[in-house]
Amino acid sequence: MRIWESDGLSEDGLLGRRNDVLGLERIERSDTEAPDGLWVPFHKYTNHHPRLRTSRIALWVKLKTGTDAS
């Protein structure tokens, strides 16, 4: 799952601007099928090339899949 804050431009951006990646995590569907779902921390990435993951958590997302994902 990839979550980013859009700068309103394409990924490569105009004049070197790039969208800010707020999180990029690999999540197994089976992990999200638990009755309480799964809380996933998304770490901030740098905007440099290549992007580097930082230790700073940008946001938390609760994921829950299945037939009763309410």
C-alpha positions as CSV (number, residue, x, y, z in Angstrom):
1,M,0.0,0.0,0.0
2,R,1.3,3.4,-1.0
3,I,0.0,6.6,0.4
4,W,1.2,10.0,-0.7
5,E,0.4,13.7,-0.5
6,S,-0.1,15.0,-4.0
7,D,1.6,18.2,-5.1
8,G,-0.9,18.3,-8.0
9,L,1.8,17.3,-10.5
10,S,2.9,14.0,-12.0
11,E,5.2,11.7,-9.9
12,D,8.3,13.1,-11.6
13,G,7.0,16.6,-11.2
14,L,7.6,19.8,-12.9
15,L,10.9,21.5,-12.0
16,G,11.9,18.6,-9.9
17,R,8.9,18.6,-7.6
18,R,7.7,15.2,-6.4
19,N,4.7,14.0,-4.5
20,D,5.5,13.5,-0.8
21,V,5.4,9.8,0.1
22,L,3.7,9.4,3.5
23,G,4.0,5.7,3.6
24,L,4.9,2.6,1.7
25,E,4.3,-0.8,3.3
26,R,3.9,-4.4,2.1
27,I,0.9,-5.9,3.8
28,E,-0.2,-9.5,3.7
29,R,-4.0,-9.9,3.3
30,S,-4.1,-12.7,5.8
31,D,-2.7,-10.2,8.4
32,T,-5.8,-7.9,7.8
33,E,-8.3,-10.7,8.3
34,A,-8.0,-10.8,12.1
35,P,-11.2,-9.9,13.9
36,D,-9.7,-6.6,15.1
37,G,-7.9,-5.9,11.8
38,L,-4.3,-4.6,11.7
39,W,-2.8,-1.3,12.7
40,V,-0.1,-0.4,10.2
41,P,2.5,2.4,10.8
42,F,3.5,4.3,7.7
43,H,6.9,5.8,7.8
44,K,7.8,9.0,6.1
45,Y,10.1,8.8,3.0
46,T,12.5,11.4,1.7
47,N,11.8,13.1,-1.6
48,H,15.3,12.4,-2.9
49,H,16.2,9.9,-5.5
50,P,16.3,7.1,-4.4
51,R,13.6,7.7,-1.7
52,L,14.8,6.6,1.7
53,R,12.6,5.4,4.5
54,T,12.9,7.5,7.7
55,S,12.2,6.4,11.3
56,R,9.4,9.0,11.6
57,I,5.9,7.6,11.5
58,A,3.7,9.8,9.2
59,L,0.4,8.1,10.0
60,W,-1.3,5.0,11.2
61,V,-3.9,3.1,9.2
62,K,-6.2,0.4,10.4
63,L,-6.8,-2.3,7.8
64,K,-9.5,-4.9,8.1
65,T,-10.6,-7.2,5.2
66,G,-13.2,-9.9,4.9
67,T,-16.9,-10.1,4.9
68,D,-17.4,-8.2,8.1
69,A,-14.9,-5.3,7.5
70,S,-17.1,-2.7,9.2
